[in-house]
Amino acid sequence: MLSSTAEDGEIEVRISVGRKKSGKSFPVKVCTLDAELEFNLEWRATGRDLFDLVCRTIGLRETWYFGLQYEDAKGFISWLKLDKKVQDQGISQQPTTPFMFLGKFYPEDVAEELVQEVTQHLFFLQVKQAILSMDIYCPPEASVLLASYAVQAKYGDYDESTYKPGMLASDDLLPQRVIDQYQMTPEMWEDRIKIWYADHRGMSRDEAEMEYLKIAQDLDMYGVNYFPINNKKDTELYLGVTALGLNIYEKDNKLTPKTTFTWSEIRHISFDDKKFIIKPVEKSSPNFVFFSQKVRMNKLLANAPVMLSSTAEDGDIEVRISILDLCIGNHDLFMRRRKPDSMEVQQMKAQAKEEKSRYSLAVMVERIACLSLTSDSHFEGRAGCKDSVTVFPLILTLKVGLVERIVFLSLTSDPHFEGWHKERQIERNKLAREKQLREAAEREKAAMEQRLLQYQEEIRLANEALKRSEETADLLAEKSRVAEEEAMLLSQKASEAEQEITRLRLGAMKVSKTFFSSLCFIAKHNYICT
């Protein structure tokens, strides 16, 4: 069953998959910020099965940014694990299990990374809700500008003849903090927004949403998941997990981080009970140690934006998002962005460029047709052409010859078409050059990797030779020390021997002197006797 309704530019889609006769299925409801999907899942279905089903249904290919959020039977908000069965993840026993399909990881640069229109639209709705609910701080000036882009995305071009004062009164466009900051009436706010809104004429919905995201991504709190933590001194802080790395914030300042670790600077993240350790790549740098405020918070995130409603008290709801899962996912995307695009991403980008080119051509032909119709005799007496929305139905009511003449004029004499054709040729040439440069870069990368391996091997051999030289030097130094000790010992023994010789000489001289004296005495005695 497929049904749809439209109200105020919002599209609601309901899709139901019939229950199998076996009865081995259960109903689930998946809500995006502008659609509601209903499925019957088999009992053995995994989170991946449900996630892929949702992505196929809405035509999403950039799946790596998103996840399914739900409220479990205990009232906690969790991210559905894709590798586990849905029924094994503590889902609530409601008649229909509700899930929210939300962006889990944020891009670094929305203009460069978001390819599909559906991806861009989902992020636009989510970021807009976060700003309006004040989960993301937005200054007043930026809030008014963002509101004007939101109006352009919803209503299209500003038309003074159809615009009525108070038309925007029913739209939620500004954060309540901004409204309370100034003493301005709703009419005054609407006038401020209308001034910017009028400047966006000619901008499509996708272009307006992209401009909205370009401004929003520069806000300080954009894409940051905050965790309450304590450091070793028991000071209360916030840990922020972002697309670029980890930030440490003071308790009263979530805008400016006091310490930042990019993913390229982090070697390892580990935890033990309440204790988390961030180990930098530089081994000389000290580790950063912090403690979560609750034991359960080690694997679970708090203070994340909650898109699901709950009957529990606000203080009783603990948002359960794995810190390690967020870190791993953001780190993987961080490294992925710094590598050449995969074939899938290249194909998506090429298709997106082709679709934008077709849209630009269609708009150009519509405008040319509008000008041609207003001056053609077949068109006399018909209503004027004010916008491109009314052109194609009017063209279909005219003679085929007129349509052929319009197309012929647009293709042969219109300078816009010539410029578009040249632009398309330039884009093709640019794509060909980019492909050549990418292939050359890949070849150079492979050659550099080979040289790097050779250099690493040479460094290893040099280190081994240096190690052997150091060992030889140490051995020679040890031998030299032993030789010096032996020389000192021999010198000491020689000194002792010399002293002994001197003593013996003195003793011999003394004995000789005594002996000579004795001889003299004997000789003298003999002489006297004779």
C-alpha positions in Angstrom: 0.0 0.0 0.0 1.4 3.4 -1.0 -0.3 6.7 -0.2 0.9 10.3 0.0 -0.4 13.7 1.2 1.0 17.2 0.8 0.6 20.1 3.2 2.6 23.3 3.3 5.3 21.9 1.1 5.9 18.9 3.3 5.4 15.5 1.8 4.3 12.5 3.9 4.8 9.0 2.5 3.3 5.9 4.0 4.5 2.5 2.8 3.2 -0.7 4.2 4.5 -4.2 3.4 1.9 -6.9 3.8 2.3 -9.3 6.8 3.3 -12.7 5.8 0.9 -15.6 6.4 3.5 -17.3 8.5 3.0 -14.7 11.3 6.8 -14.6 11.9 7.0 -10.9 11.4 6.4 -7.7 13.4 5.5 -4.2 12.3 7.9 -1.3 12.5 7.5 2.4 11.7 10.5 4.5 10.5 10.1 8.3 10.5 12.4 10.8 8.7 11.8 14.4 9.3 9.4 14.6 6.4 8.2 11.1 5.8 6.8 8.1 7.6 7.4 4.5 6.5 5.8 1.3 7.8 7.2 -2.2 7.3 6.7 -5.7 8.5 10.0 -7.3 9.4 10.8 -11.0 9.9 11.8 -11.9 13.4 15.3 -12.8 12.4 15.8 -9.5 10.5 19.0 -7.6 11.5 19.4 -3.9 11.8 21.2 -3.9 8.5 18.1 -5.4 6.8 15.9 -2.6 8.1 18.4 0.1 7.4 18.9 -1.1 3.8 15.2 -1.4 3.3 14.7 2.3 4.4 17.6 3.5 2.1 16.1 1.7 -0.9 12.7 3.0 -0.2 13.8 6.7 -0.1 16.4 6.3 -2.8 19.4 7.0 -0.6 22.9 5.9 -1.7 25.0 8.0 0.7 24.2 5.7 3.5 27.3 6.2 5.6 26.1 9.3 7.2 22.9 7.9 8.7 21.5 5.6 11.3 18.3 4.4 13.0 17.5 5.8 16.4 14.9 4.3 18.7 13.6 4.2 22.3 14.1 0.9 24.0 11.9 -0.8 26.5 13.7 0.9 29.4 13.1 4.4 28.0 16.7 4.9 26.7 17.4 6.4 23.3 19.7 4.2 21.3 21.2 3.8 17.8 20.2 0.5 16.2 23.2 -1.9 15.8 23.3 -3.0 12.2 25.0 -6.4 12.8 22.5 -7.6 15.4 18.9 -8.8 15.1 16.4 -6.0 15.7 14.5 -8.1 18.2 17.7 -8.7 20.3 18.2 -4.9 20.9 15.6 -4.3 23.6 13.0 -2.6 21.4 9.8 -1.6 23.1 6.8 -3.9 23.0 4.5 -1.4 21.3 2.1 -2.4 18.5 4.4 -0.7 16.1 8.1 -0.2 16.9 9.0 3.4 16.0 12.5 4.3 14.6 13.9 7.7 13.6 16.1 7.8 10.5 18.7 10.5 11.2 22.1 11.8 10.3 24.6 10.2 12.7 27.8 11.5 11.2 28.3 15.0 9.7 30.3 15.9 6.6 33.2 18.3 6.8 32.2 20.3 3.8 28.6 19.9 2.7 29.2 21.4 -0.8 31.9 19.0 -1.6 30.6 15.8 0.1 26.8 15.8 -0.2 26.0 14.5 -3.7 22.4 13.3 -3.7 19.5 15.7 -3.3 17.8 13.4 -0.8 21.0 13.4 1.4 21.1 17.2 1.3 17.4 17.5 2.1 17.6 15.2 5.1 20.6 17.1 6.5 18.8 20.4 5.8 15.8 19.3 7.8 17.8 17.9 10.7 20.2 20.9 11.0 17.2 23.3 10.7 15.4 21.5 13.6 18.6 21.5 15.7 18.9 25.3 15.2 15.3 26.1 15.9 15.3 23.8 19.0 18.5 25.7 20.1 20.6 22.5 20.2 22.9 24.5 17.9 23.6 28.1 18.8 23.0 30.5 16.0 23.5 34.3 16.3 20.6 36.6 15.3 22.0 37.9 12.0 22.7 34.3 10.8 19.3 33.2 12.0 17.5 35.7 9.8 19.6 34.8 6.8 19.0 31.1 7.4 15.3 31.7 7.7 15.2 33.5 4.3 16.8 30.4 2.7 14.3 28.1 4.4 11.5 30.3 3.0 13.0 30.2 -0.5 13.3 26.4 -0.2 9.6 26.0 0.8 7.8 28.7 -1.2 10.1 29.3 -4.2 10.7 32.8 -5.6 9.4 35.9 -3.9 6.5 37.4 -5.9 5.3 40.7 -4.7 1.9 40.3 -6.4 1.1 37.1 -4.6 2.9 37.6 -1.3 0.6 38.6 1.6 1.7 40.0 4.9 1.6 37.4 7.6 2.2 34.6 5.2 5.2 33.4 7.2 3.4 33.7 10.6 2.6 30.0 10.7 6.2 28.9 9.9 8.8 28.2 12.6 11.7 30.1 11.2 13.7 31.7 14.2 15.1 30.2 17.4 13.1 31.4 20.5 16.4 32.7 22.0 16.7 35.2 19.1 13.1 36.3 19.3 13.4 36.9 23.0 16.6 38.9 22.6 15.0 41.8 20.7 11.8 43.7 21.3 10.4 43.1 17.8 6.9 42.1 16.7 6.3 39.1 14.4 5.6 41.6 11.5 9.0 43.2 12.0 10.8 39.9 12.0 8.9 38.9 8.8 9.9 42.1 7.1 13.6 41.4 8.0 13.3 37.9 6.6 11.4 39.1 3.5 14.2 41.5 2.5 16.7 38.6 2.3 14.0 36.3 0.8 13.5 38.7 -2.2 17.2 38.5 -3.0 17.1 34.7 -3.5 15.0 34.9 -6.7 15.8 32.3 -9.2 17.2 29.9 -6.6 15.9 26.3 -6.6 14.9 24.4 -3.5 18.1 22.4 -3.6 20.3 25.5 -4.1 18.5 27.2 -1.2 19.0 24.2 1.1 22.7 24.0 0.2 23.2 27.7 1.0 21.5 27.1 4.3 23.8 24.2 5.1 26.9 26.2 4.0 26.1 28.8 6.6 25.1 26.3 9.3 28.3 24.3 9.0 30.3 27.3 10.1 28.4 27.5 13.4 30.4 26.5 16.5 28.0 23.8 17.7 27.3 22.2 14.2 27.9 18.5 14.1 29.2 18.2 17.7 28.0 15.5 20.1 28.6 16.6 23.7 29.5 14.2 26.6 29.7 15.4 30.3 33.1 14.3 31.7 35.5 15.1 34.6 39.3 15.4 34.4 41.8 14.1 37.0 41.2 17.2 39.1 37.5 16.4 39.1 36.8 19.5 37.0 33.5 19.2 35.1 34.1 19.5 31.3 32.5 18.4 28.0 33.9 16.1 25.4 32.8 16.9 21.9 33.0 14.3 19.1 33.1 15.9 15.7 33.9 15.0 12.1 37.4 16.5 12.5 38.3 15.0 15.9 37.7 15.4 19.6 37.3 18.7 21.5 37.4 19.4 25.2 35.1 22.2 26.4 34.8 24.0 29.7 31.5 23.4 31.5 30.1 26.9 30.7 31.4 27.2 27.2 30.3 24.8 24.5 31.3 27.2 21.7 35.1 27.4 22.0 37.1 24.3 22.8 40.0 24.6 25.2 41.8 21.6 23.7 41.4 19.9 20.3 42.7 16.5 19.0 42.3 15.9 15.3 41.8 12.3 14.2 45.2 12.3 12.6 46.8 13.2 15.9 45.1 10.4 17.9 46.8 7.1 18.1 44.5 5.2 20.3 41.4 5.6 22.5 40.7 3.2 25.3 38.4 3.0 28.3 38.2 1.1 31.6 35.0 1.5 33.6 34.7 5.3 34.0 38.2 6.1 32.8 38.9 7.2 29.2 42.4 7.6 27.8 43.3 9.5 24.6 46.8 8.6 23.4 48.3 11.0 20.9 50.4 9.9 17.9 53.4 11.7 19.3 54.7 9.4 22.1 56.4 12.4 23.7 53.0 14.1 24.2 51.2 13.2 27.5 48.0 11.1 27.4 44.7 12.9 28.1 42.7 11.1 30.8 39.1 11.9 31.7 36.3 10.2 33.6 32.6 9.9 32.6 30.1 11.0 35.2 28.3 7.7 35.2 29.6 4.1 34.7 27.1 3.5 32.0 28.2 6.6 30.1 31.4 4.9 29.0 29.6 3.3 26.1 26.6 5.6 26.1 26.3 9.2 25.0 24.3 11.9 26.8 23.0 15.3 25.8 22.6 14.4 22.1 19.7 15.8 20.3 16.7 13.5 20.8 14.3 13.3 17.8 12.0 10.8 19.4 9.2 11.6 21.9 8.9 9.8 25.2 6.5 9.6 28.1 9.3 9.5 30.6 10.5 12.5 32.5 13.3 14.5 30.7 15.7 13.8 33.5 15.1 10.1 33.3 15.9 9.8 29.7 19.5 8.8 29.0 20.6 8.9 25.4 22.5 5.7 24.6 24.9 6.3 21.8 28.2 4.5 21.8 31.2 6.8 22.1 33.5 4.3 20.5 31.0 3.8 17.6 31.0 7.6 17.0 34.7 7.8 17.2 35.3 4.9 14.9 32.7 6.1 12.4 34.0 9.7 12.4 37.6 8.5 12.1 36.8 6.2 9.2 35.0 9.0 7.3 37.9 11.4 8.1 40.4 9.0 6.5 38.0 8.2 3.7 37.8 11.9 2.7 41.5 12.0 2.3 41.6 9.2 -0.3 40.5 9.3 -3.9 36.7 8.9 -4.4 35.5 5.4 -4.9 33.8 4.4 -8.2 30.4 4.6 -6.6 31.0 8.2 -5.4 32.4 9.2 -8.7 29.3 7.8 -10.5 27.0 9.6 -8.0 28.8 12.9 -8.6 28.7 12.5 -12.4 25.0 11.7 -12.2 24.4 14.7 -9.9 26.2 17.0 -12.4 24.2 15.6 -15.3 20.9 16.1 -13.4 21.8 19.7 -12.5 22.8 20.4 -16.1 19.5 19.0 -17.3 17.6 21.1 -14.8 19.5 24.2 -16.0 18.7 23.4 -19.6 15.1 22.9 -18.8 14.8 26.2 -17.0 16.6 28.0 -19.9 14.2 26.4 -22.5 11.2 27.3 -20.4 12.3 30.9 -20.2 13.0 31.0 -24.0 9.6 29.3 -24.6 7.9 31.9 -22.4 9.5 34.8 -24.4 8.6 33.1 -27.7 5.0 32.4 -26.6 4.3 35.9 -25.5 5.2 37.2 -29.0 3.8 34.5 -31.2 0.4 35.0 -33.0 -0.8 31.6 -31.9 -0.4 32.7 -28.3 -2.5 35.9 -28.6 -5.3 36.1 -26.2 -3.7 33.6 -23.7 -2.6 34.5 -20.2 0.9 36.0 -19.7 3.7 33.8 -18.8 4.9 34.8 -15.3 6.9 31.8 -14.2 8.3 28.6 -15.4 5.7 26.5 -13.6 3.0 27.4 -16.1 5.0 27.1 -19.3 5.0 23.4 -20.0 1.2 23.0 -19.7 0.8 25.9 -22.0 3.3 24.5 -24.6 1.3 21.2 -24.7 -1.8 23.1 -25.7 -0.1 24.7 -28.8 0.5 23.4 -32.2 3.4 21.1 -32.8 4.9 23.5 -35.3 5.0 26.2 -32.7 6.8 24.0 -30.3 9.3 22.9 -33.0 9.9 26.6 -33.8 10.5 27.4 -30.2 13.0 24.6 -29.9 14.6 25.5 -33.2 15.0 29.1 -32.1 16.4 28.1 -28.7 19.0 25.8 -30.3 20.1 28.1 -33.2 19.9 31.6 -32.1 19.7 31.8 -28.3 23.0 32.9 -26.7 22.1 31.3 -23.5 22.0 27.9 -25.2 25.4 28.5 -26.8 26.8 29.5 -23.5 25.3 26.4 -21.9 26.7 24.2 -24.7 30.2 25.7 -24.2 29.8 25.3 -20.4 28.9 21.7 -20.9 31.9 21.2 -23.2 34.1 22.9 -20.6 32.7 20.6 -17.9 33.4 17.5 -20.0 37.0 18.7 -20.7 37.4 19.5 -17.0 36.2 16.0 -16.0 38.5 14.4 -18.5 41.4 16.5 -17.1 40.4 15.6 -13.6 40.3 11.9 -14.6 43.8 12.1 -16.2 45.1 14.0 -13.2 43.6 11.5 -10.8 45.1 8.6 -12.7 48.4 10.3 -12.8 48.1 11.0 -9.1 47.3 7.4 -8.4 50.3 6.2 -10.5 52.5 8.7 -8.7 51.1 7.6 -5.4 51.9 4.0 -6.2 55.4 5.0 -7.3 55.8 7.0 -4.1 54.6 4.1 -2.0 57.2 1.9 -3.7 59.9 4.4 -3.0 58.7 4.8 0.5 59.0 1.0 1.0 62.5 1.2 -0.4 63.4 4.1 1.8 61.9 2.3 4.8 64.0 -0.8 4.0 67.1 1.4 3.6 66.4 3.1 6.9 65.9 -0.3 8.5 69.3 -1.5 7.2 70.9 1.7 8.2 69.4 1.4 11.7 70.7 -2.1 12.0 74.2 -1.0 10.8 74.0 1.9 13.3 73.0 -0.5 16.0 75.9 -2.8 15.2 78.2 0.2 15.2 76.9 1.4 18.5 77.3 -2.1 19.9 80.9 -2.2 18.6 81.6 1.2 20.0 80.2 0.1 23.3 82.4 -3.0 23.2 85.5 -1.0 22.4 84.7 1.4 25.1 84.4 -1.4 27.5 87.7 -2.9 26.4 89.3 0.5 26.7 88.0 0.9 30.2 89.3 -2.6 31.2 92.7 -1.7 29.6 92.8 1.5 31.5 92.0 -0.3 34.7 94.7 -2.9 34.0 97.2 -0.1 33.2 96.4 1.6 36.4 96.8 -1.7 38.2 100.1 -2.4 36.5 101.2 1.1 37.3 100.3 0.6 40.9 102.1 -2.7 41.0 105.2 -1.1 39.3 105.1 1.6 41.9 104.9 -0.9 44.7 107.7 -3.0 43.1 109.9 0.2 42.8 109.2 0.9 46.5 110.1 -2.6 47.4 113.3 -2.4 45.3 114.2 0.8 47.0 113.6 -0.8 50.4 115.7 -3.7 49.5 118.5 -1.5 48.3 118.4 0.5 51.5 118.4 -2.8 53.4 121.3 -4.1 51.3 123.3 -0.9 51.9 122.6 -1.1 55.6 123.8 -4.7 55.6 126.9 -3.9 53.6 127.7 -1.0 55.9 127.3 -3.3 58.9 129.3 -6.0 57.2 132.1 -3.5 56.3 132.1 -2.2 59.8 132.4 -5.8 61.1 135.3 -6.5 58.8 137.1 -3.3 59.9 136.5 -4.3 63.5 137.9 -7.8 62.9 140.8 -6.5 61.0 141.6 -3.9 63.6 141.3 -6.6 66.3 143.7 -8.9 64.4 146.2 -6.1 64.0 146.2 -5.3 67.6 146.6 -8.9 68.4 149.6 -9.3 66.2 
